[in-house]
Amino acid sequence: MRTSAQTSPDALNGFLARNSAFLLEQIGNAQGVPRNIILERIHATRRVSHLNAKR
């Protein structure tokens, strides 16, 4: 997606949402893991990263 001065935040958010959903599906397919498990892993990683950043 090319950005321009006329690209709205809603269009960019929509693009990011579709891209994220696609990536979750592809990762799940490649690993044989359901989407909810992948999301749990992502959330756990964010929590750990956030805790480590505070040190």
CHARMM internal coordinates of N, CA and C (Angstrom, degrees):
IC EDIT
DIST 1 N 1 CA 1.4519
DIST 1 CA 1 C 1.5276
ANGL 1 N 1 CA 1 C 108.23
DIST 1 C 2 N 1.3058
ANGL 1 CA 1 C 2 N 116.22
DIHE 1 N 1 CA 1 C 2 N 126.74
DIST 2 N 2 CA 1.4580
ANGL 1 C 2 N 2 CA 120.96
DIHE 1 CA 1 C 2 N 2 CA 178.10
DIST 2 CA 2 C 1.5099
ANGL 2 N 2 CA 2 C 109.73
DIHE 1 C 2 N 2 CA 2 C -87.69
DIST 2 C 3 N 1.3175
ANGL 2 CA 2 C 3 N 116.32
DIHE 2 N 2 CA 2 C 3 N 136.84
DIST 3 N 3 CA 1.4581
ANGL 2 C 3 N 3 CA 119.74
DIHE 2 CA 2 C 3 N 3 CA 178.02
DIST 3 CA 3 C 1.5206
ANGL 3 N 3 CA 3 C 109.29
DIHE 2 C 3 N 3 CA 3 C -93.04
DIST 3 C 4 N 1.3007
ANGL 3 CA 3 C 4 N 115.08
DIHE 3 N 3 CA 3 C 4 N 150.21
DIST 4 N 4 CA 1.4563
ANGL 3 C 4 N 4 CA 120.86
DIHE 3 CA 3 C 4 N 4 CA 176.82
DIST 4 CA 4 C 1.5125
ANGL 4 N 4 CA 4 C 107.83
DIHE 3 C 4 N 4 CA 4 C -148.85
DIST 4 C 5 N 1.3013
ANGL 4 CA 4 C 5 N 115.55
DIHE 4 N 4 CA 4 C 5 N 175.31
DIST 5 N 5 CA 1.4622
ANGL 4 C 5 N 5 CA 120.29
DIHE 4 CA 4 C 5 N 5 CA 178.31
DIST 5 CA 5 C 1.5203
ANGL 5 N 5 CA 5 C 110.91
DIHE 4 C 5 N 5 CA 5 C -64.35
DIST 5 C 6 N 1.3253
ANGL 5 CA 5 C 6 N 117.43
DIHE 5 N 5 CA 5 C 6 N -19.94
DIST 6 N 6 CA 1.4618
ANGL 5 C 6 N 6 CA 120.76
DIHE 5 CA 5 C 6 N 6 CA -177.58
DIST 6 CA 6 C 1.5260
ANGL 6 N 6 CA 6 C 113.10
DIHE 5 C 6 N 6 CA 6 C -96.40
DIST 6 C 7 N 1.3142
ANGL 6 CA 6 C 7 N 118.24
DIHE 6 N 6 CA 6 C 7 N 0.79
DIST 7 N 7 CA 1.4605
ANGL 6 C 7 N 7 CA 121.10
DIHE 6 CA 6 C 7 N 7 CA 179.53
DIST 7 CA 7 C 1.5212
ANGL 7 N 7 CA 7 C 109.14
DIHE 6 C 7 N 7 CA 7 C -73.24
DIST 7 C 8 N 1.3216
ANGL 7 CA 7 C 8 N 115.38
DIHE 7 N 7 CA 7 C 8 N 122.61
DIST 8 N 8 CA 1.4649
ANGL 7 C 8 N 8 CA 119.39
DIHE 7 CA 7 C 8 N 8 CA -177.89
DIST 8 CA 8 C 1.5299
ANGL 8 N 8 CA 8 C 110.74
DIHE 7 C 8 N 8 CA 8 C -84.40
DIST 8 C 9 N 1.3180
ANGL 8 CA 8 C 9 N 115.76
DIHE 8 N 8 CA 8 C 9 N 155.35
DIST 9 N 9 CA 1.4732
ANGL 8 C 9 N 9 CA 118.83
DIHE 8 CA 8 C 9 N 9 CA 175.02
DIST 9 CA 9 C 1.5304
ANGL 9 N 9 CA 9 C 111.89
DIHE 8 C 9 N 9 CA 9 C -59.00
DIST 9 C 10 N 1.3241
ANGL 9 CA 9 C 10 N 117.50
DIHE 9 N 9 CA 9 C 10 N -35.02
DIST 10 N 10 CA 1.4680
ANGL 9 C 10 N 10 CA 119.88
DIHE 9 CA 9 C 10 N 10 CA 178.93
DIST 10 CA 10 C 1.5247
ANGL 10 N 10 CA 10 C 111.21
DIHE 9 C 10 N 10 CA 10 C -64.97
DIST 10 C 11 N 1.3313
ANGL 10 CA 10 C 11 N 116.78
DIHE 10 N 10 CA 10 C 11 N -39.49
DIST 11 N 11 CA 1.4636
ANGL 10 C 11 N 11 CA 120.25
DIHE 10 CA 10 C 11 N 11 CA 178.50
DIST 11 CA 11 C 1.5289
ANGL 11 N 11 CA 11 C 110.22
DIHE 10 C 11 N 11 CA 11 C -65.40
DIST 11 C 12 N 1.3150
ANGL 11 CA 11 C 12 N 117.02
DIHE 11 N 11 CA 11 C 12 N -42.50
DIST 12 N 12 CA 1.4686
ANGL 11 C 12 N 12 CA 120.50
DIHE 11 CA 11 C 12 N 12 CA 178.64
DIST 12 CA 12 C 1.5205
ANGL 12 N 12 CA 12 C 111.23
DIHE 11 C 12 N 12 CA 12 C -65.67
DIST 12 C 13 N 1.3299
ANGL 12 CA 12 C 13 N 117.32
DIHE 12 N 12 CA 12 C 13 N -43.00
DIST 13 N 13 CA 1.4653
ANGL 12 C 13 N 13 CA 120.77
DIHE 12 CA 12 C 13 N 13 CA 178.02
DIST 13 CA 13 C 1.5182
ANGL 13 N 13 CA 13 C 111.02
DIHE 12 C 13 N 13 CA 13 C -62.39
DIST 13 C 14 N 1.3191
ANGL 13 CA 13 C 14 N 116.92
DIHE 13 N 13 CA 13 C 14 N -40.20
DIST 14 N 14 CA 1.4633
ANGL 13 C 14 N 14 CA 120.70
DIHE 13 CA 13 C 14 N 14 CA 177.57
DIST 14 CA 14 C 1.5126
ANGL 14 N 14 CA 14 C 111.58
DIHE 13 C 14 N 14 CA 14 C -62.85
DIST 14 C 15 N 1.3297
ANGL 14 CA 14 C 15 N 116.00
DIHE 14 N 14 CA 14 C 15 N -43.39
DIST 15 N 15 CA 1.4605
ANGL 14 C 15 N 15 CA 120.64
DIHE 14 CA 14 C 15 N 15 CA 177.57
DIST 15 CA 15 C 1.5253
ANGL 15 N 15 CA 15 C 110.98
DIHE 14 C 15 N 15 CA 15 C -60.44
DIST 15 C 16 N 1.3241
ANGL 15 CA 15 C 16 N 116.99
DIHE 15 N 15 CA 15 C 16 N -46.69
DIST 16 N 16 CA 1.4627
ANGL 15 C 16 N 16 CA 120.81
DIHE 15 CA 15 C 16 N 16 CA -179.89
DIST 16 CA 16 C 1.5244
ANGL 16 N 16 CA 16 C 111.60
DIHE 15 C 16 N 16 CA 16 C -63.41
DIST 16 C 17 N 1.3206
ANGL 16 CA 16 C 17 N 117.20
DIHE 16 N 16 CA 16 C 17 N -39.66
DIST 17 N 17 CA 1.4659
ANGL 16 C 17 N 17 CA 120.99
DIHE 16 CA 16 C 17 N 17 CA 179.12
DIST 17 CA 17 C 1.5271
ANGL 17 N 17 CA 17 C 110.79
DIHE 16 C 17 N 17 CA 17 C -64.37
DIST 17 C 18 N 1.3281
ANGL 17 CA 17 C 18 N 117.26
DIHE 17 N 17 CA 17 C 18 N -45.28
DIST 18 N 18 CA 1.4732
ANGL 17 C 18 N 18 CA 120.45
DIHE 17 CA 17 C 18 N 18 CA 179.54
DIST 18 CA 18 C 1.5258
ANGL 18 N 18 CA 18 C 110.65
DIHE 17 C 18 N 18 CA 18 C -65.28
DIST 18 C 19 N 1.3180
ANGL 18 CA 18 C 19 N 116.52
DIHE 18 N 18 CA 18 C 19 N -41.72
DIST 19 N 19 CA 1.4589
ANGL 18 C 19 N 19 CA 120.59
DIHE 18 CA 18 C 19 N 19 CA 179.68
DIST 19 CA 19 C 1.5307
ANGL 19 N 19 CA 19 C 110.83
DIHE 18 C 19 N 19 CA 19 C -64.25
DIST 19 C 20 N 1.3156
ANGL 19 CA 19 C 20 N 116.66
DIHE 19 N 19 CA 19 C 20 N -42.58
DIST 20 N 20 CA 1.4701
ANGL 19 C 20 N 20 CA 120.76
DIHE 19 CA 19 C 20 N 20 CA 178.94
DIST 20 CA 20 C 1.5178
ANGL 20 N 20 CA 20 C 111.29
DIHE 19 C 20 N 20 CA 20 C -63.34
DIST 20 C 21 N 1.3289
ANGL 20 CA 20 C 21 N 116.87
DIHE 20 N 20 CA 20 C 21 N -43.89
DIST 21 N 21 CA 1.4661
ANGL 20 C 21 N 21 CA 120.59
DIHE 20 CA 20 C 21 N 21 CA 179.20
DIST 21 CA 21 C 1.5302
ANGL 21 N 21 CA 21 C 110.63
DIHE 20 C 21 N 21 CA 21 C -62.31
DIST 21 C 22 N 1.3289
ANGL 21 CA 21 C 22 N 116.25
DIHE 21 N 21 CA 21 C 22 N -41.31
DIST 22 N 22 CA 1.4613
ANGL 21 C 22 N 22 CA 120.68
DIHE 21 CA 21 C 22 N 22 CA 178.23
DIST 22 CA 22 C 1.5214
ANGL 22 N 22 CA 22 C 110.98
DIHE 21 C 22 N 22 CA 22 C -61.98
DIST 22 C 23 N 1.3402
ANGL 22 CA 22 C 23 N 116.50
DIHE 22 N 22 CA 22 C 23 N -46.30
DIST 23 N 23 CA 1.4616
ANGL 22 C 23 N 23 CA 120.08
DIHE 22 CA 22 C 23 N 23 CA -179.56
DIST 23 CA 23 C 1.5225
ANGL 23 N 23 CA 23 C 112.18
DIHE 22 C 23 N 23 CA 23 C -63.49
DIST 23 C 24 N 1.3341
ANGL 23 CA 23 C 24 N 117.16
DIHE 23 N 23 CA 23 C 24 N -41.02
DIST 24 N 24 CA 1.4697
ANGL 23 C 24 N 24 CA 120.00
DIHE 23 CA 23 C 24 N 24 CA 177.18
DIST 24 CA 24 C 1.5265
ANGL 24 N 24 CA 24 C 110.87
DIHE 23 C 24 N 24 CA 24 C -60.12
DIST 24 C 25 N 1.3133
ANGL 24 CA 24 C 25 N 116.14
DIHE 24 N 24 CA 24 C 25 N -42.27
DIST 25 N 25 CA 1.4676
ANGL 24 C 25 N 25 CA 120.53
DIHE 24 CA 24 C 25 N 25 CA 179.59
DIST 25 CA 25 C 1.5318
ANGL 25 N 25 CA 25 C 110.75
DIHE 24 C 25 N 25 CA 25 C -64.09
DIST 25 C 26 N 1.3272
ANGL 25 CA 25 C 26 N 116.74
DIHE 25 N 25 CA 25 C 26 N -44.10
DIST 26 N 26 CA 1.4645
ANGL 25 C 26 N 26 CA 120.70
DIHE 25 CA 25 C 26 N 26 CA -178.84
DIST 26 CA 26 C 1.5231
ANGL 26 N 26 CA 26 C 111.79
DIHE 25 C 26 N 26 CA 26 C -66.29
DIST 26 C 27 N 1.3217
ANGL 26 CA 26 C 27 N 117.01
DIHE 26 N 26 CA 26 C 27 N -41.62
DIST 27 N 27 CA 1.4690
ANGL 26 C 27 N 27 CA 120.40
DIHE 26 CA 26 C 27 N 27 CA 177.59
DIST 27 CA 27 C 1.5154
ANGL 27 N 27 CA 27 C 109.99
DIHE 26 C 27 N 27 CA 27 C -63.50
DIST 27 C 28 N 1.3327
ANGL 27 CA 27 C 28 N 116.44
DIHE 27 N 27 CA 27 C 28 N -44.93
DIST 28 N 28 CA 1.4610
ANGL 27 C 28 N 28 CA 120.22
DIHE 27 CA 27 C 28 N 28 CA 178.69
DIST 28 CA 28 C 1.5109
ANGL 28 N 28 CA 28 C 112.28
DIHE 27 C 28 N 28 CA 28 C -60.08
DIST 28 C 29 N 1.3245
ANGL 28 CA 28 C 29 N 116.00
DIHE 28 N 28 CA 28 C 29 N -43.51
DIST 29 N 29 CA 1.4645
ANGL 28 C 29 N 29 CA 120.04
DIHE 28 CA 28 C 29 N 29 CA 179.08
DIST 29 CA 29 C 1.5240
ANGL 29 N 29 CA 29 C 111.16
DIHE 28 C 29 N 29 CA 29 C -63.32
DIST 29 C 30 N 1.3230
ANGL 29 CA 29 C 30 N 116.72
DIHE 29 N 29 CA 29 C 30 N -43.39
DIST 30 N 30 CA 1.4628
ANGL 29 C 30 N 30 CA 120.93
DIHE 29 CA 29 C 30 N 30 CA -177.87
DIST 30 CA 30 C 1.5277
ANGL 30 N 30 CA 30 C 112.10
DIHE 29 C 30 N 30 CA 30 C -66.84
DIST 30 C 31 N 1.3308
ANGL 30 CA 30 C 31 N 116.67
DIHE 30 N 30 CA 30 C 31 N -35.98
DIST 31 N 31 CA 1.4581
ANGL 30 C 31 N 31 CA 120.61
DIHE 30 CA 30 C 31 N 31 CA -176.82
DIST 31 CA 31 C 1.5244
ANGL 31 N 31 CA 31 C 112.93
DIHE 30 C 31 N 31 CA 31 C -97.06
DIST 31 C 32 N 1.3243
ANGL 31 CA 31 C 32 N 117.11
DIHE 31 N 31 CA 31 C 32 N -9.70
DIST 32 N 32 CA 1.4535
ANGL 31 C 32 N 32 CA 120.10
DIHE 31 CA 31 C 32 N 32 CA -177.13
DIST 32 CA 32 C 1.5201
ANGL 32 N 32 CA 32 C 112.11
DIHE 31 C 32 N 32 CA 32 C 67.89
DIST 32 C 33 N 1.3378
ANGL 32 CA 32 C 33 N 115.59
DIHE 32 N 32 CA 32 C 33 N 36.17
DIST 33 N 33 CA 1.4626
ANGL 32 C 33 N 33 CA 121.90
DIHE 32 CA 32 C 33 N 33 CA -175.61
DIST 33 CA 33 C 1.5267
ANGL 33 N 33 CA 33 C 108.87
DIHE 32 C 33 N 33 CA 33 C -121.52
DIST 33 C 34 N 1.3374
ANGL 33 CA 33 C 34 N 117.90
DIHE 33 N 33 CA 33 C 34 N 136.35
DIST 34 N 34 CA 1.4615
ANGL 33 C 34 N 34 CA 120.19
DIHE 33 CA 33 C 34 N 34 CA 177.92
DIST 34 CA 34 C 1.5320
ANGL 34 N 34 CA 34 C 112.21
DIHE 33 C 34 N 34 CA 34 C -64.53
DIST 34 C 35 N 1.3102
ANGL 34 CA 34 C 35 N 115.12
DIHE 34 N 34 CA 34 C 35 N 153.60
DIST 35 N 35 CA 1.4704
ANGL 34 C 35 N 35 CA 123.27
DIHE 34 CA 34 C 35 N 35 CA -178.04
DIST 35 CA 35 C 1.5308
ANGL 35 N 35 CA 35 C 111.79
DIHE 34 C 35 N 35 CA 35 C -54.22
DIST 35 C 36 N 1.3277
ANGL 35 CA 35 C 36 N 117.15
DIHE 35 N 35 CA 35 C 36 N -43.07
DIST 36 N 36 CA 1.4715
ANGL 35 C 36 N 36 CA 119.73
DIHE 35 CA 35 C 36 N 36 CA -176.74
DIST 36 CA 36 C 1.5285
ANGL 36 N 36 CA 36 C 112.02
DIHE 35 C 36 N 36 CA 36 C -64.36
DIST 36 C 37 N 1.3204
ANGL 36 CA 36 C 37 N 117.56
DIHE 36 N 36 CA 36 C 37 N -32.48
DIST 37 N 37 CA 1.4646
ANGL 36 C 37 N 37 CA 120.85
DIHE 36 CA 36 C 37 N 37 CA 177.80
DIST 37 CA 37 C 1.5327
ANGL 37 N 37 CA 37 C 109.89
DIHE 36 C 37 N 37 CA 37 C -69.89
DIST 37 C 38 N 1.3160
ANGL 37 CA 37 C 38 N 116.56
DIHE 37 N 37 CA 37 C 38 N -41.17
DIST 38 N 38 CA 1.4670
ANGL 37 C 38 N 38 CA 120.14
DIHE 37 CA 37 C 38 N 38 CA 177.77
DIST 38 CA 38 C 1.5222
ANGL 38 N 38 CA 38 C 109.66
DIHE 37 C 38 N 38 CA 38 C -61.59
DIST 38 C 39 N 1.3389
ANGL 38 CA 38 C 39 N 117.03
DIHE 38 N 38 CA 38 C 39 N -43.82
DIST 39 N 39 CA 1.4626
ANGL 38 C 39 N 39 CA 120.48
DIHE 38 CA 38 C 39 N 39 CA 178.97
DIST 39 CA 39 C 1.5229
ANGL 39 N 39 CA 39 C 111.39
DIHE 38 C 39 N 39 CA 39 C -63.21
DIST 39 C 40 N 1.3240
ANGL 39 CA 39 C 40 N 117.43
DIHE 39 N 39 CA 39 C 40 N -38.99
DIST 40 N 40 CA 1.4668
ANGL 39 C 40 N 40 CA 120.33
DIHE 39 CA 39 C 40 N 40 CA 176.65
DIST 40 CA 40 C 1.5284
ANGL 40 N 40 CA 40 C 110.61
DIHE 39 C 40 N 40 CA 40 C -61.35
DIST 40 C 41 N 1.3310
ANGL 40 CA 40 C 41 N 116.49
DIHE 40 N 40 CA 40 C 41 N -41.32
DIST 41 N 41 CA 1.4656
ANGL 40 C 41 N 41 CA 120.35
DIHE 40 CA 40 C 41 N 41 CA 178.75
DIST 41 CA 41 C 1.5275
ANGL 41 N 41 CA 41 C 111.24
DIHE 40 C 41 N 41 CA 41 C -63.90
DIST 41 C 42 N 1.3183
ANGL 41 CA 41 C 42 N 116.54
DIHE 41 N 41 CA 41 C 42 N -42.04
DIST 42 N 42 CA 1.4618
ANGL 41 C 42 N 42 CA 121.19
DIHE 41 CA 41 C 42 N 42 CA 179.08
DIST 42 CA 42 C 1.5239
ANGL 42 N 42 CA 42 C 110.11
DIHE 41 C 42 N 42 CA 42 C -62.69
DIST 42 C 43 N 1.3196
ANGL 42 CA 42 C 43 N 116.98
DIHE 42 N 42 CA 42 C 43 N -46.16
DIST 43 N 43 CA 1.4705
ANGL 42 C 43 N 43 CA 120.99
DIHE 42 CA 42 C 43 N 43 CA -179.91
DIST 43 CA 43 C 1.5293
ANGL 43 N 43 CA 43 C 111.11
DIHE 42 C 43 N 43 CA 43 C -63.41
DIST 43 C 44 N 1.3295
ANGL 43 CA 43 C 44 N 116.82
DIHE 43 N 43 CA 43 C 44 N -40.52
DIST 44 N 44 CA 1.4670
ANGL 43 C 44 N 44 CA 120.01
DIHE 43 CA 43 C 44 N 44 CA 178.50
DIST 44 CA 44 C 1.5251
ANGL 44 N 44 CA 44 C 110.71
DIHE 43 C 44 N 44 CA 44 C -64.14
DIST 44 C 45 N 1.3122
ANGL 44 CA 44 C 45 N 116.51
DIHE 44 N 44 CA 44 C 45 N -41.49
DIST 45 N 45 CA 1.4658
ANGL 44 C 45 N 45 CA 120.79
DIHE 44 CA 44 C 45 N 45 CA 178.52
DIST 45 CA 45 C 1.5199
ANGL 45 N 45 CA 45 C 110.83
DIHE 44 C 45 N 45 CA 45 C -63.24
DIST 45 C 46 N 1.3226
ANGL 45 CA 45 C 46 N 116.83
DIHE 45 N 45 CA 45 C 46 N -41.72
DIST 46 N 46 CA 1.4700
ANGL 45 C 46 N 46 CA 120.50
DIHE 45 CA 45 C 46 N 46 CA 177.84
DIST 46 CA 46 C 1.5232
ANGL 46 N 46 CA 46 C 111.37
DIHE 45 C 46 N 46 CA 46 C -61.85
DIST 46 C 47 N 1.3473
ANGL 46 CA 46 C 47 N 116.13
DIHE 46 N 46 CA 46 C 47 N -42.30
DIST 47 N 47 CA 1.4732
ANGL 46 C 47 N 47 CA 119.56
DIHE 46 CA 46 C 47 N 47 CA 179.81
DIST 47 CA 47 C 1.5174
ANGL 47 N 47 CA 47 C 110.81
DIHE 46 C 47 N 47 CA 47 C -62.32
DIST 47 C 48 N 1.3268
ANGL 47 CA 47 C 48 N 116.76
DIHE 47 N 47 CA 47 C 48 N -45.77
DIST 48 N 48 CA 1.4651
ANGL 47 C 48 N 48 CA 121.23
DIHE 47 CA 47 C 48 N 48 CA -179.39
DIST 48 CA 48 C 1.5262
ANGL 48 N 48 CA 48 C 110.11
DIHE 47 C 48 N 48 CA 48 C -65.00
DIST 48 C 49 N 1.3202
ANGL 48 CA 48 C 49 N 117.11
DIHE 48 N 48 CA 48 C 49 N -43.67
DIST 49 N 49 CA 1.4662
ANGL 48 C 49 N 49 CA 120.64
DIHE 48 CA 48 C 49 N 49 CA 179.26
DIST 49 CA 49 C 1.5173
ANGL 49 N 49 CA 49 C 111.35
DIHE 48 C 49 N 49 CA 49 C -62.25
DIST 49 C 50 N 1.3151
ANGL 49 CA 49 C 50 N 115.24
DIHE 49 N 49 CA 49 C 50 N -39.76
DIST 50 N 50 CA 1.4661
ANGL 49 C 50 N 50 CA 120.11
DIHE 49 CA 49 C 50 N 50 CA 179.69
DIST 50 CA 50 C 1.5222
ANGL 50 N 50 CA 50 C 110.78
DIHE 49 C 50 N 50 CA 50 C -65.54
DIST 50 C 51 N 1.3299
ANGL 50 CA 50 C 51 N 116.51
DIHE 50 N 50 CA 50 C 51 N -41.44
DIST 51 N 51 CA 1.4616
ANGL 50 C 51 N 51 CA 120.45
DIHE 50 CA 50 C 51 N 51 CA 178.38
DIST 51 CA 51 C 1.5306
ANGL 51 N 51 CA 51 C 110.91
DIHE 50 C 51 N 51 CA 51 C -64.93
DIST 51 C 52 N 1.3314
ANGL 51 CA 51 C 52 N 116.61
DIHE 51 N 51 CA 51 C 52 N -41.79
DIST 52 N 52 CA 1.4719
ANGL 51 C 52 N 52 CA 120.27
DIHE 51 CA 51 C 52 N 52 CA -179.46
DIST 52 CA 52 C 1.5184
ANGL 52 N 52 CA 52 C 111.40
DIHE 51 C 52 N 52 CA 52 C -67.44
DIST 52 C 53 N 1.3137
ANGL 52 CA 52 C 53 N 117.76
DIHE 52 N 52 CA 52 C 53 N -30.66
DIST 53 N 53 CA 1.4614
ANGL 52 C 53 N 53 CA 121.21
DIHE 52 CA 52 C 53 N 53 CA -178.91
DIST 53 CA 53 C 1.5274
ANGL 53 N 53 CA 53 C 111.00
DIHE 52 C 53 N 53 CA 53 C -69.54
DIST 53 C 54 N 1.3160
ANGL 53 CA 53 C 54 N 117.70
DIHE 53 N 53 CA 53 C 54 N -24.40
DIST 54 N 54 CA 1.4643
ANGL 53 C 54 N 54 CA 121.74
DIHE 53 CA 53 C 54 N 54 CA -178.26
DIST 54 CA 54 C 1.5231
ANGL 54 N 54 CA 54 C 112.70
DIHE 53 C 54 N 54 CA 54 C -79.74
DIST 54 C 55 N 1.3166
ANGL 54 CA 54 C 55 N 117.41
DIHE 54 N 54 CA 54 C 55 N -10.82
DIST 55 N 55 CA 1.4745
ANGL 54 C 55 N 55 CA 120.87
DIHE 54 CA 54 C 55 N 55 CA -177.22
DIST 55 CA 55 C 1.4907
ANGL 55 N 55 CA 55 C 111.68
DIHE 54 C 55 N 55 CA 55 C -73.12
END
COOR INIT
IC SEED 1 N 1 CA 1 C
IC BUILD
